[in-house]
Amino acid sequence: MKNEGVADRVIRVVIGAILLSLVFIGPQTAWGWIGLVPLITGLIGFCPLYKLLGFNTCPINKQ
C-alpha cells in the first residue's frame, strides 16, 4: 500500500540524495545518513509516519 503521491516521492528522493551526499562530499558529516529515511520512503512510496498521522498524498489510495 502506498500513501505518497508522485510529487511527494520526488521531493523525498531529491532531499534524501542531497542529505546522503553530505556523507561523501561537502562537510563529510555523519548526519547525512539521515538522508536514507526520505530516500527509502520516497523510493517505496510508503511513509510510516503518514500512516500513523492519517495522511495520504497518493491520489489512487485516497479514501
mmCIF file of the N, C-alpha and C atoms, coordinates in Angstrom:
data_MODEL
# 
_entry.id   MODEL 
# 
loop_
_atom_site.group_PDB 
_atom_site.id 
_atom_site.type_symbol 
_atom_site.label_atom_id 
_atom_site.label_alt_id 
_atom_site.label_comp_id 
_atom_site.label_asym_id 
_atom_site.label_entity_id 
_atom_site.label_seq_id 
_atom_site.pdbx_PDB_ins_code 
_atom_site.Cartn_x 
_atom_site.Cartn_y 
_atom_site.Cartn_z 
_atom_site.occupancy 
_atom_site.B_iso_or_equiv 
_atom_site.pdbx_formal_charge 
_atom_site.auth_seq_id 
_atom_site.auth_comp_id 
_atom_site.auth_asym_id 
_atom_site.auth_atom_id 
_atom_site.pdbx_PDB_model_num 
ATOM 1   N N  . MET A 1 1  ? 0.832   -1.183 0.000  1.00 0.00 ? 1  MET A N  1 
ATOM 2   C CA . MET A 1 1  ? 0.000   0.000  0.000  1.00 0.00 ? 1  MET A CA 1 
ATOM 3   C C  . MET A 1 1  ? 0.877   1.248  0.000  1.00 0.00 ? 1  MET A C  1 
ATOM 4   N N  . LYS A 1 2  ? 0.555   2.174  -0.856 1.00 0.00 ? 2  LYS A N  1 
ATOM 5   C CA . LYS A 1 2  ? 1.307   3.419  -0.955 1.00 0.00 ? 2  LYS A CA 1 
ATOM 6   C C  . LYS A 1 2  ? 0.493   4.549  -0.344 1.00 0.00 ? 2  LYS A C  1 
ATOM 7   N N  . ASN A 1 3  ? 1.179   5.489  0.276  1.00 0.00 ? 3  ASN A N  1 
ATOM 8   C CA . ASN A 1 3  ? 0.492   6.645  0.827  1.00 0.00 ? 3  ASN A CA 1 
ATOM 9   C C  . ASN A 1 3  ? 1.195   7.955  0.471  1.00 0.00 ? 3  ASN A C  1 
ATOM 10  N N  . GLU A 1 4  ? 2.025   7.922  -0.579 1.00 0.00 ? 4  GLU A N  1 
ATOM 11  C CA . GLU A 1 4  ? 2.721   9.107  -1.054 1.00 0.00 ? 4  GLU A CA 1 
ATOM 12  C C  . GLU A 1 4  ? 2.426   9.312  -2.532 1.00 0.00 ? 4  GLU A C  1 
ATOM 13  N N  . GLY A 1 5  ? 2.122   10.555 -2.896 1.00 0.00 ? 5  GLY A N  1 
ATOM 14  C CA . GLY A 1 5  ? 1.894   10.903 -4.287 1.00 0.00 ? 5  GLY A CA 1 
ATOM 15  C C  . GLY A 1 5  ? 3.216   11.079 -5.026 1.00 0.00 ? 5  GLY A C  1 
ATOM 16  N N  . VAL A 1 6  ? 3.127   11.288 -6.317 1.00 0.00 ? 6  VAL A N  1 
ATOM 17  C CA . VAL A 1 6  ? 4.328   11.395 -7.160 1.00 0.00 ? 6  VAL A CA 1 
ATOM 18  C C  . VAL A 1 6  ? 5.195   12.580 -6.747 1.00 0.00 ? 6  VAL A C  1 
ATOM 19  N N  . ALA A 1 7  ? 4.591   13.751 -6.572 1.00 0.00 ? 7  ALA A N  1 
ATOM 20  C CA . ALA A 1 7  ? 5.368   14.944 -6.197 1.00 0.00 ? 7  ALA A CA 1 
ATOM 21  C C  . ALA A 1 7  ? 6.050   14.738 -4.845 1.00 0.00 ? 7  ALA A C  1 
ATOM 22  N N  . ASP A 1 8  ? 5.329   14.165 -3.910 1.00 0.00 ? 8  ASP A N  1 
ATOM 23  C CA . ASP A 1 8  ? 5.873   13.884 -2.580 1.00 0.00 ? 8  ASP A CA 1 
ATOM 24  C C  . ASP A 1 8  ? 7.068   12.948 -2.680 1.00 0.00 ? 8  ASP A C  1 
ATOM 25  N N  . ARG A 1 9  ? 6.946   11.926 -3.495 1.00 0.00 ? 9  ARG A N  1 
ATOM 26  C CA . ARG A 1 9  ? 8.032   10.949 -3.649 1.00 0.00 ? 9  ARG A CA 1 
ATOM 27  C C  . ARG A 1 9  ? 9.260   11.570 -4.289 1.00 0.00 ? 9  ARG A C  1 
ATOM 28  N N  . VAL A 1 10 ? 9.061   12.394 -5.314 1.00 0.00 ? 10 VAL A N  1 
ATOM 29  C CA . VAL A 1 10 ? 10.190  13.042 -5.989 1.00 0.00 ? 10 VAL A CA 1 
ATOM 30  C C  . VAL A 1 10 ? 10.933  13.957 -5.025 1.00 0.00 ? 10 VAL A C  1 
ATOM 31  N N  . ILE A 1 11 ? 10.187  14.742 -4.259 1.00 0.00 ? 11 ILE A N  1 
ATOM 32  C CA . ILE A 1 11 ? 10.808  15.649 -3.292 1.00 0.00 ? 11 ILE A CA 1 
ATOM 33  C C  . ILE A 1 11 ? 11.604  14.865 -2.260 1.00 0.00 ? 11 ILE A C  1 
ATOM 34  N N  . ARG A 1 12 ? 11.049  13.763 -1.774 1.00 0.00 ? 12 ARG A N  1 
ATOM 35  C CA . ARG A 1 12 ? 11.749  12.940 -0.781 1.00 0.00 ? 12 ARG A CA 1 
ATOM 36  C C  . ARG A 1 12 ? 13.041  12.348 -1.344 1.00 0.00 ? 12 ARG A C  1 
ATOM 37  N N  . VAL A 1 13 ? 12.994  11.862 -2.574 1.00 0.00 ? 13 VAL A N  1 
ATOM 38  C CA . VAL A 1 13 ? 14.188  11.259 -3.178 1.00 0.00 ? 13 VAL A CA 1 
ATOM 39  C C  . VAL A 1 13 ? 15.274  12.313 -3.375 1.00 0.00 ? 13 VAL A C  1 
ATOM 40  N N  . VAL A 1 14 ? 14.893  13.488 -3.845 1.00 0.00 ? 14 VAL A N  1 
ATOM 41  C CA . VAL A 1 14 ? 15.879  14.560 -4.068 1.00 0.00 ? 14 VAL A CA 1 
ATOM 42  C C  . VAL A 1 14 ? 16.498  14.999 -2.742 1.00 0.00 ? 14 VAL A C  1 
ATOM 43  N N  . ILE A 1 15 ? 15.664  15.257 -1.739 1.00 0.00 ? 15 ILE A N  1 
ATOM 44  C CA . ILE A 1 15 ? 16.181  15.682 -0.431 1.00 0.00 ? 15 ILE A CA 1 
ATOM 45  C C  . ILE A 1 15 ? 17.043  14.589 0.190  1.00 0.00 ? 15 ILE A C  1 
ATOM 46  N N  . GLY A 1 16 ? 16.597  13.345 0.086  1.00 0.00 ? 16 GLY A N  1 
ATOM 47  C CA . GLY A 1 16 ? 17.376  12.233 0.628  1.00 0.00 ? 16 GLY A CA 1 
ATOM 48  C C  . GLY A 1 16 ? 18.736  12.109 -0.041 1.00 0.00 ? 16 GLY A C  1 
ATOM 49  N N  . ALA A 1 17 ? 18.770  12.257 -1.354 1.00 0.00 ? 17 ALA A N  1 
ATOM 50  C CA . ALA A 1 17 ? 20.041  12.166 -2.082 1.00 0.00 ? 17 ALA A CA 1 
ATOM 51  C C  . ALA A 1 17 ? 20.976  13.315 -1.696 1.00 0.00 ? 17 ALA A C  1 
ATOM 52  N N  . ILE A 1 18 ? 20.431  14.501 -1.538 1.00 0.00 ? 18 ILE A N  1 
ATOM 53  C CA . ILE A 1 18 ? 21.251  15.656 -1.138 1.00 0.00 ? 18 ILE A CA 1 
ATOM 54  C C  . ILE A 1 18 ? 21.832  15.428 0.255  1.00 0.00 ? 18 ILE A C  1 
ATOM 55  N N  . LEU A 1 19 ? 20.990  15.011 1.184  1.00 0.00 ? 19 LEU A N  1 
ATOM 56  C CA . LEU A 1 19 ? 21.482  14.762 2.543  1.00 0.00 ? 19 LEU A CA 1 
ATOM 57  C C  . LEU A 1 19 ? 22.514  13.639 2.568  1.00 0.00 ? 19 LEU A C  1 
ATOM 58  N N  . LEU A 1 20 ? 22.260  12.585 1.827  1.00 0.00 ? 20 LEU A N  1 
ATOM 59  C CA . LEU A 1 20 ? 23.191  11.460 1.785  1.00 0.00 ? 20 LEU A CA 1 
ATOM 60  C C  . LEU A 1 20 ? 24.532  11.858 1.172  1.00 0.00 ? 20 LEU A C  1 
ATOM 61  N N  . SER A 1 21 ? 24.504  12.797 0.249  1.00 0.00 ? 21 SER A N  1 
ATOM 62  C CA . SER A 1 21 ? 25.760  13.252 -0.362 1.00 0.00 ? 21 SER A CA 1 
ATOM 63  C C  . SER A 1 21 ? 26.667  13.945 0.649  1.00 0.00 ? 21 SER A C  1 
ATOM 64  N N  . LEU A 1 22 ? 26.096  14.453 1.752  1.00 0.00 ? 22 LEU A N  1 
ATOM 65  C CA . LEU A 1 22 ? 26.911  15.090 2.784  1.00 0.00 ? 22 LEU A CA 1 
ATOM 66  C C  . LEU A 1 22 ? 27.869  14.118 3.454  1.00 0.00 ? 22 LEU A C  1 
ATOM 67  N N  . VAL A 1 23 ? 27.576  12.826 3.359  1.00 0.00 ? 23 VAL A N  1 
ATOM 68  C CA . VAL A 1 23 ? 28.465  11.818 3.941  1.00 0.00 ? 23 VAL A CA 1 
ATOM 69  C C  . VAL A 1 23 ? 29.739  11.705 3.116  1.00 0.00 ? 23 VAL A C  1 
ATOM 70  N N  . PHE A 1 24 ? 29.626  11.890 1.808  1.00 0.00 ? 24 PHE A N  1 
ATOM 71  C CA . PHE A 1 24 ? 30.754  11.652 0.908  1.00 0.00 ? 24 PHE A CA 1 
ATOM 72  C C  . PHE A 1 24 ? 31.434  12.918 0.421  1.00 0.00 ? 24 PHE A C  1 
ATOM 73  N N  . ILE A 1 25 ? 30.670  13.988 0.239  1.00 0.00 ? 25 ILE A N  1 
ATOM 74  C CA . ILE A 1 25 ? 31.249  15.261 -0.217 1.00 0.00 ? 25 ILE A CA 1 
ATOM 75  C C  . ILE A 1 25 ? 30.786  16.368 0.720  1.00 0.00 ? 25 ILE A C  1 
ATOM 76  N N  . GLY A 1 26 ? 31.307  17.521 0.555  1.00 0.00 ? 26 GLY A N  1 
ATOM 77  C CA . GLY A 1 26 ? 30.916  18.627 1.424  1.00 0.00 ? 26 GLY A CA 1 
ATOM 78  C C  . GLY A 1 26 ? 31.563  18.488 2.794  1.00 0.00 ? 26 GLY A C  1 
ATOM 79  N N  . PRO A 1 27 ? 30.788  18.719 3.856  1.00 0.00 ? 27 PRO A N  1 
ATOM 80  C CA . PRO A 1 27 ? 31.387  18.666 5.196  1.00 0.00 ? 27 PRO A CA 1 
ATOM 81  C C  . PRO A 1 27 ? 31.704  17.250 5.685  1.00 0.00 ? 27 PRO A C  1 
ATOM 82  N N  . GLN A 1 28 ? 31.292  16.228 4.958  1.00 0.00 ? 28 GLN A N  1 
ATOM 83  C CA . GLN A 1 28 ? 31.523  14.821 5.296  1.00 0.00 ? 28 GLN A CA 1 
ATOM 84  C C  . GLN A 1 28 ? 31.119  14.512 6.737  1.00 0.00 ? 28 GLN A C  1 
ATOM 85  N N  . THR A 1 29 ? 29.894  14.843 7.048  1.00 0.00 ? 29 THR A N  1 
ATOM 86  C CA . THR A 1 29 ? 29.363  14.615 8.376  1.00 0.00 ? 29 THR A CA 1 
ATOM 87  C C  . THR A 1 29 ? 28.460  13.381 8.398  1.00 0.00 ? 29 THR A C  1 
ATOM 88  N N  . ALA A 1 30 ? 28.419  12.720 9.529  1.00 0.00 ? 30 ALA A N  1 
ATOM 89  C CA . ALA A 1 30 ? 27.591  11.516 9.664  1.00 0.00 ? 30 ALA A CA 1 
ATOM 90  C C  . ALA A 1 30 ? 26.097  11.851 9.650  1.00 0.00 ? 30 ALA A C  1 
ATOM 91  N N  . TRP A 1 31 ? 25.723  13.097 9.868  1.00 0.00 ? 31 TRP A N  1 
ATOM 92  C CA . TRP A 1 31 ? 24.321  13.498 9.837  1.00 0.00 ? 31 TRP A CA 1 
ATOM 93  C C  . TRP A 1 31 ? 23.699  13.251 8.475  1.00 0.00 ? 31 TRP A C  1 
ATOM 94  N N  . GLY A 1 32 ? 24.503  13.118 7.466  1.00 0.00 ? 32 GLY A N  1 
ATOM 95  C CA . GLY A 1 32 ? 23.994  12.858 6.122  1.00 0.00 ? 32 GLY A CA 1 
ATOM 96  C C  . GLY A 1 32 ? 23.274  11.524 6.003  1.00 0.00 ? 32 GLY A C  1 
ATOM 97  N N  . TRP A 1 33 ? 23.581  10.590 6.894  1.00 0.00 ? 33 TRP A N  1 
ATOM 98  C CA . TRP A 1 33 ? 22.916  9.285  6.865  1.00 0.00 ? 33 TRP A CA 1 
ATOM 99  C C  . TRP A 1 33 ? 21.417  9.414  7.135  1.00 0.00 ? 33 TRP A C  1 
ATOM 100 N N  . ILE A 1 34 ? 20.999  10.520 7.723  1.00 0.00 ? 34 ILE A N  1 
ATOM 101 C CA . ILE A 1 34 ? 19.568  10.789 7.927  1.00 0.00 ? 34 ILE A CA 1 
ATOM 102 C C  . ILE A 1 34 ? 18.859  10.797 6.565  1.00 0.00 ? 34 ILE A C  1 
ATOM 103 N N  . GLY A 1 35 ? 19.576  11.117 5.519  1.00 0.00 ? 35 GLY A N  1 
ATOM 104 C CA . GLY A 1 35 ? 19.014  11.160 4.172  1.00 0.00 ? 35 GLY A CA 1 
ATOM 105 C C  . GLY A 1 35 ? 18.485  9.821  3.690  1.00 0.00 ? 35 GLY A C  1 
ATOM 106 N N  . LEU A 1 36 ? 18.892  8.740  4.322  1.00 0.00 ? 36 LEU A N  1 
ATOM 107 C CA . LEU A 1 36 ? 18.378  7.424  3.939  1.00 0.00 ? 36 LEU A CA 1 
ATOM 108 C C  . LEU A 1 36 ? 16.873  7.313  4.188  1.00 0.00 ? 36 LEU A C  1 
ATOM 109 N N  . VAL A 1 37 ? 16.382  7.981  5.227  1.00 0.00 ? 37 VAL A N  1 
ATOM 110 C CA . VAL A 1 37 ? 14.962  7.880  5.567  1.00 0.00 ? 37 VAL A CA 1 
ATOM 111 C C  . VAL A 1 37 ? 14.079  8.435  4.441  1.00 0.00 ? 37 VAL A C  1 
ATOM 112 N N  . PRO A 1 38 ? 14.248  9.710  4.036  1.00 0.00 ? 38 PRO A N  1 
ATOM 113 C CA . PRO A 1 38 ? 13.397  10.185 2.937  1.00 0.00 ? 38 PRO A CA 1 
ATOM 114 C C  . PRO A 1 38 ? 13.688  9.478  1.616  1.00 0.00 ? 38 PRO A C  1 
ATOM 115 N N  . LEU A 1 39 ? 14.934  9.077  1.397  1.00 0.00 ? 39 LEU A N  1 
ATOM 116 C CA . LEU A 1 39 ? 15.270  8.382  0.160  1.00 0.00 ? 39 LEU A CA 1 
ATOM 117 C C  . LEU A 1 39 ? 14.528  7.051  0.065  1.00 0.00 ? 39 LEU A C  1 
ATOM 118 N N  . ILE A 1 40 ? 14.570  6.257  1.111  1.00 0.00 ? 40 ILE A N  1 
ATOM 119 C CA . ILE A 1 40 ? 13.908  4.945  1.097  1.00 0.00 ? 40 ILE A CA 1 
ATOM 120 C C  . ILE A 1 40 ? 12.394  5.097  1.042  1.00 0.00 ? 40 ILE A C  1 
ATOM 121 N N  . THR A 1 41 ? 11.836  6.000  1.854  1.00 0.00 ? 41 THR A N  1 
ATOM 122 C CA . THR A 1 41 ? 10.383  6.167  1.836  1.00 0.00 ? 41 THR A CA 1 
ATOM 123 C C  . THR A 1 41 ? 9.912   6.695  0.491  1.00 0.00 ? 41 THR A C  1 
ATOM 124 N N  . GLY A 1 42 ? 10.715  7.544  -0.136 1.00 0.00 ? 42 GLY A N  1 
ATOM 125 C CA . GLY A 1 42 ? 10.364  8.048  -1.459 1.00 0.00 ? 42 GLY A CA 1 
ATOM 126 C C  . GLY A 1 42 ? 10.426  6.965  -2.526 1.00 0.00 ? 42 GLY A C  1 
ATOM 127 N N  . LEU A 1 43 ? 11.390  6.076  -2.413 1.00 0.00 ? 43 LEU A N  1 
ATOM 128 C CA . LEU A 1 43 ? 11.524  5.001  -3.400 1.00 0.00 ? 43 LEU A CA 1 
ATOM 129 C C  . LEU A 1 43 ? 10.423  3.952  -3.272 1.00 0.00 ? 43 LEU A C  1 
ATOM 130 N N  . ILE A 1 44 ? 10.023  3.637  -2.047 1.00 0.00 ? 44 ILE A N  1 
ATOM 131 C CA . ILE A 1 44 ? 8.991   2.609  -1.883 1.00 0.00 ? 44 ILE A CA 1 
ATOM 132 C C  . ILE A 1 44 ? 7.577   3.196  -1.898 1.00 0.00 ? 44 ILE A C  1 
ATOM 133 N N  . GLY A 1 45 ? 7.449   4.504  -1.667 1.00 0.00 ? 45 GLY A N  1 
ATOM 134 C CA . GLY A 1 45 ? 6.139   5.149  -1.737 1.00 0.00 ? 45 GLY A CA 1 
ATOM 135 C C  . GLY A 1 45 ? 5.298   5.015  -0.491 1.00 0.00 ? 45 GLY A C  1 
ATOM 136 N N  . PHE A 1 46 ? 5.902   4.612  0.606  1.00 0.00 ? 46 PHE A N  1 
ATOM 137 C CA . PHE A 1 46 ? 5.163   4.441  1.855  1.00 0.00 ? 46 PHE A CA 1 
ATOM 138 C C  . PHE A 1 46 ? 5.915   5.120  2.992  1.00 0.00 ? 46 PHE A C  1 
ATOM 139 N N  . CYS A 1 47 ? 5.197   5.927  3.760  1.00 0.00 ? 47 CYS A N  1 
ATOM 140 C CA . CYS A 1 47 ? 5.777   6.602  4.915  1.00 0.00 ? 47 CYS A CA 1 
ATOM 141 C C  . CYS A 1 47 ? 5.042   6.152  6.169  1.00 0.00 ? 47 CYS A C  1 
ATOM 142 N N  . PRO A 1 48 ? 5.728   5.488  7.097  1.00 0.00 ? 48 PRO A N  1 
ATOM 143 C CA . PRO A 1 48 ? 5.078   5.036  8.329  1.00 0.00 ? 48 PRO A CA 1 
ATOM 144 C C  . PRO A 1 48 ? 4.507   6.189  9.160  1.00 0.00 ? 48 PRO A C  1 
ATOM 145 N N  . LEU A 1 49 ? 5.176   7.337  9.147  1.00 0.00 ? 49 LEU A N  1 
ATOM 146 C CA . LEU A 1 49 ? 4.682   8.488  9.894  1.00 0.00 ? 49 LEU A CA 1 
ATOM 147 C C  . LEU A 1 49 ? 3.367   9.003  9.308  1.00 0.00 ? 49 LEU A C  1 
ATOM 148 N N  . TYR A 1 50 ? 3.256   9.005  7.983  1.00 0.00 ? 50 TYR A N  1 
ATOM 149 C CA . TYR A 1 50 ? 2.000   9.386  7.337  1.00 0.00 ? 50 TYR A CA 1 
ATOM 150 C C  . TYR A 1 50 ? 0.878   8.449  7.785  1.00 0.00 ? 50 TYR A C  1 
ATOM 151 N N  . LYS A 1 51 ? 1.171   7.165  7.838  1.00 0.00 ? 51 LYS A N  1 
ATOM 152 C CA . LYS A 1 51 ? 0.180   6.172  8.260  1.00 0.00 ? 51 LYS A CA 1 
ATOM 153 C C  . LYS A 1 51 ? -0.272  6.452  9.694  1.00 0.00 ? 51 LYS A C  1 
ATOM 154 N N  . LEU A 1 52 ? 0.694   6.727  10.558 1.00 0.00 ? 52 LEU A N  1 
ATOM 155 C CA . LEU A 1 52 ? 0.400   6.992  11.956 1.00 0.00 ? 52 LEU A CA 1 
ATOM 156 C C  . LEU A 1 52 ? -0.463  8.244  12.129 1.00 0.00 ? 52 LEU A C  1 
ATOM 157 N N  . LEU A 1 53 ? -0.181  9.279  11.336 1.00 0.00 ? 53 LEU A N  1 
ATOM 158 C CA . LEU A 1 53 ? -0.903  10.543 11.444 1.00 0.00 ? 53 LEU A CA 1 
ATOM 159 C C  . LEU A 1 53 ? -2.147  10.606 10.562 1.00 0.00 ? 53 LEU A C  1 
ATOM 160 N N  . GLY A 1 54 ? -2.345  9.599  9.712  1.00 0.00 ? 54 GLY A N  1 
ATOM 161 C CA . GLY A 1 54 ? -3.526  9.551  8.856  1.00 0.00 ? 54 GLY A CA 1 
ATOM 162 C C  . GLY A 1 54 ? -3.421  10.377 7.586  1.00 0.00 ? 54 GLY A C  1 
ATOM 163 N N  . PHE A 1 55 ? -2.205  10.750 7.183  1.00 0.00 ? 55 PHE A N  1 
ATOM 164 C CA . PHE A 1 55 ? -2.006  11.499 5.942  1.00 0.00 ? 55 PHE A CA 1 
ATOM 165 C C  . PHE A 1 55 ? -1.941  10.546 4.766  1.00 0.00 ? 55 PHE A C  1 
ATOM 166 N N  . ASN A 1 56 ? -2.340  11.045 3.595  1.00 0.00 ? 56 ASN A N  1 
ATOM 167 C CA . ASN A 1 56 ? -2.250  10.261 2.374  1.00 0.00 ? 56 ASN A CA 1 
ATOM 168 C C  . ASN A 1 56 ? -2.195  11.230 1.199  1.00 0.00 ? 56 ASN A C  1 
ATOM 169 N N  . THR A 1 57 ? -1.073  11.271 0.495  1.00 0.00 ? 57 THR A N  1 
ATOM 170 C CA . THR A 1 57 ? -0.947  12.160 -0.662 1.00 0.00 ? 57 THR A CA 1 
ATOM 171 C C  . THR A 1 57 ? -1.060  11.393 -1.983 1.00 0.00 ? 57 THR A C  1 
ATOM 172 N N  . CYS A 1 58 ? -1.287  10.102 -1.899 1.00 0.00 ? 58 CYS A N  1 
ATOM 173 C CA . CYS A 1 58 ? -1.427  9.272  -3.102 1.00 0.00 ? 58 CYS A CA 1 
ATOM 174 C C  . CYS A 1 58 ? -2.870  9.358  -3.615 1.00 0.00 ? 58 CYS A C  1 
ATOM 175 N N  . PRO A 1 59 ? -3.065  9.859  -4.824 1.00 0.00 ? 59 PRO A N  1 
ATOM 176 C CA . PRO A 1 59 ? -4.438  10.034 -5.327 1.00 0.00 ? 59 PRO A CA 1 
ATOM 177 C C  . PRO A 1 59 ? -5.165  8.719  -5.556 1.00 0.00 ? 59 PRO A C  1 
ATOM 178 N N  . ILE A 1 60 ? -4.466  7.633  -5.782 1.00 0.00 ? 60 ILE A N  1 
ATOM 179 C CA . ILE A 1 60 ? -5.089  6.336  -6.050 1.00 0.00 ? 60 ILE A CA 1 
ATOM 180 C C  . ILE A 1 60 ? -5.688  5.742  -4.773 1.00 0.00 ? 60 ILE A C  1 
ATOM 181 N N  . ASN A 1 61 ? -5.000  5.928  -3.653 1.00 0.00 ? 61 ASN A N  1 
ATOM 182 C CA . ASN A 1 61 ? -5.416  5.322  -2.389 1.00 0.00 ? 61 ASN A CA 1 
ATOM 183 C C  . ASN A 1 61 ? -6.187  6.277  -1.483 1.00 0.00 ? 61 ASN A C  1 
ATOM 184 N N  . LYS A 1 62 ? -6.705  7.365  -2.004 1.00 0.00 ? 62 LYS A N  1 
ATOM 185 C CA . LYS A 1 62 ? -7.480  8.304  -1.178 1.00 0.00 ? 62 LYS A CA 1 
ATOM 186 C C  . LYS A 1 62 ? -8.768  7.640  -0.740 1.00 0.00 ? 62 LYS A C  1 
ATOM 187 N N  . GLN A 1 63 ? -9.152  7.888  0.487  1.00 0.00 ? 63 GLN A N  1 
ATOM 188 C CA . GLN A 1 63 ? -10.395 7.278  0.987  1.00 0.00 ? 63 GLN A CA 1 
ATOM 189 C C  . GLN A 1 63 ? -11.371 8.349  1.415  1.00 0.00 ? 63 GLN A C  1 
# 
